[in-house]
Amino acid sequence: MKPDDRSFRIALVADRYVNPPPGALDALAVLAEAGWGAMQLPADDYPADIAALVLAEVTEQAGEFSRHGYDFVLIGERDGLTDALAAAGLAVPDQITPSDAAELLGFLRARPAPAVSTWSWLDDADSAATTDRG
Amino acid sequence: MGHRGTRGVAFVAHCLLNQNSKVGDGAHCAGVYSPIVDVLRDKGWRIEQMPCPELAFTGLNRFWAVREQLDTPAYRQHCRRLATAVAGMIAVRAERGEDIVLIGVEGSPSMGVHITSSDPARGGRPEWPDGTAELTSGEGIFIEELRRELGRRGIVPGLGGETHALPDHDELAQQTRLESLLDSRTGEAQ
C-alpha cells in the first residue's frame, strides 16, 4: 500500500497569493515545491458577512489540525482573521508577507519540524481499509 | 505554474490544495496537488478552496467511510451549513458574470461528483477485505447539498472530479477531462 504522503505542514494563505496577478508571487507553486498544504483565506472583495462565515470555517478546521500538532504559518494577511482565530482558540501563527518566491521558500524551509510527523497507525502496513476518498 | 488572468472561478475540494486534510492513508502528496492547480492556472481560472466537510465533522483521525455511514441528519445539517457559506461565495461571483465550476473528488462519500462510495452493509469494527466494490455512480453528500443550494439560487455550475483515488486513475486522462470541461465553459477550442 502506498504510504500517506502528508507533510503535517499547512499555510493559511491570503487570496492574493493564491490568485496572483500576472507576474506576482504564486504561493501555491512555492508551497507545492516545499511540500506544504494551503488553506485559502477569503478574498477581500467578498461582502463582510460572507467572509466572516468563511473565516469561521477555515479557523475551525485549522483548530482541528492544530490540536493534532500540525505546523501552521500565515502568508499575507486578512481582515478579521485574528478575531476568527481567537474564536477558535488559536493564536496568529508565524507570519510572512513575502516579496518573492525565494523569500517564501526560505521561510518555509527554515521552519522547525512539526510537533507531529507521523501517525503510528499509518506505519501499519497491514491496514486494509479501502474506502473514503474524502 | 503561472496565472494568466480569470476565465471563470473553480471551486475546488479542500484536499486538492491541502492533502493534510485527507483521511489517514489517503494523502497522495505532501500538500498542494499540483496536477489540478496546473491545469486551472494554465487555463486562466481563479481558484477558490471549499471546506472539507469530513475534517470539520469527524476530525483528522476519522475512519474511512462510505456514504451510508455519513448520511445522518446531523452530517446533512453540517454539510448544508458549509454549502450555504460556499454558495454565498459562488453567488457573488455568478452575479458578476463569472462562470463557475466545481471540482470534487471522485469516489468520495462527501465530495464525489460523478462517483461516490456506497456499501449499505458496512459498519462495526473497521476491517473489510481489500477490493470491496463500494464505488458507484452518484454524488457525495456535500456536493449534493451544495448543488441543491445553488439550484435554489438559480446557479448551474460545471462539474468535474479529481480521480487519483480511483483504481483506474490516469493523470493524463484526468488532465484532458478537466481541460475539456474548462474549455467547454469558456467556448475555447481544444
Interface residues (C-beta under 8 A of the other chain):
Chain A: M1 K2 D4 D5 R6 S7 F8 R9 I10 V18 N19 P20 P21 P22 A24 D26 L28 A29 L31 A32 A34 G35 W36 G37 A38 M39 Q40 P42 D45 Y46 P47 D49 I50 L53 V54 E57 V58 E60 Q61 E64 F65 H68 Y70 W119 W121 L122 S127 A128 A129 T130 T131 D132 R133 G134
Chain B: M1 G2 H3 R4 G5 T6 H14 C15 L17 N18 Q19 N20 S21 K22 V23 G24 D25 G26 A27 H28 C29 A30 G31 V32 S34 V37 R41 R46 I47 E48 Q49 P51 C52 P53 E54 L55 A56 G59 L60 N61 R62 F63 W64 A65 V66 L82 T84 A85 G88 M89 V92 V105 E106 G107 S108 P109 S110 M111 G112 S117 D119 R122 P126 E127 W128 P129 D130 G131 T132 E134 G140 A165 L166
